[in-house]
Amino acid sequence: MAKLEATLGHRFADRSLLVTALTHMSAEPSRLSTYQRLEFLGDRVLGLSIAEMLFRRYPLAEEGNLSRRLADLVRKETCAEVATAWTLGQFMRLGDSEVLGGARKNRAILADACEAVIGAVFMDGGYEAARGLVERAFGEQLLKPARPLRDAKTALQEWAQGEGYATPTYTERGRSGPDHAPVFIVAARIAGLPDAEASGPSKRLAEQAAAEAFLRRQGLWNVSAESDNV
């Protein structure tokens, strides 16, 4: 634990918090003794810390640009990369079957553990300690150029996966106009969130428009998202 504390840059007053943050469900019969609750907390602390860092680092950026970059930084893939840099896998408490199954390198487990460690630092040292941890771990990625714009359907799918939602689906809601110039109405759907509707001269274009409408509503799509401000 001392080696990991040195990597994290935080010495725990209550080291049991760190142990809990590294305990997978396969190692404990009670979920309350695993990292799940700390993961829930750490996810929120991470989001707030990154949002504050972005707000200060990019004073001229619009809300949509900040939201898109925030979504990139807090996605599970990014958390897994941070956990790998921290070498969390070697410290995880896992059941025998999970160890044999390669769980120490499982990116989903590592991402969860990353958020749990952030939650543990927050509980042990408060927001400033947790924010310092996030800044040290995510600061380099914060300065990277924003990822190029993708088509709206791809962007929506990546965002949904990063946030833990189901894969988006598209449902035709209606059709109008003559056969030679039809207009399709399509709804983009993600379970647990309101649908977003849009229309287009083909199903494919209507689906793209619906995905863009969904992203705009979430504050994640801006035609000027590649501006020099972010």
Buried (B, 14 or more C-beta within 10 A) or exposed (E): EEEBEEBBEBEBEEBEBBBBBBBBBBBBEEEEBBBBBBBEBBBEBBBBBBBBBBEEBBEEBBEBBBBBBBBBBBBBEBBBBBBBEBEBBEBBBBBEEBBEEEBBEBBEBBBBBBBBBBBBBBBBBEEEBBBBBBBBBBEEBBEEEBEEBEEBBEBBBBBBBBBEBEEBEBEEBEEEEEEEEBBBBBBBBBEEBEBBBBBBEEBEBBBBBBBBBBBBEBBBBBEEBBEEBB
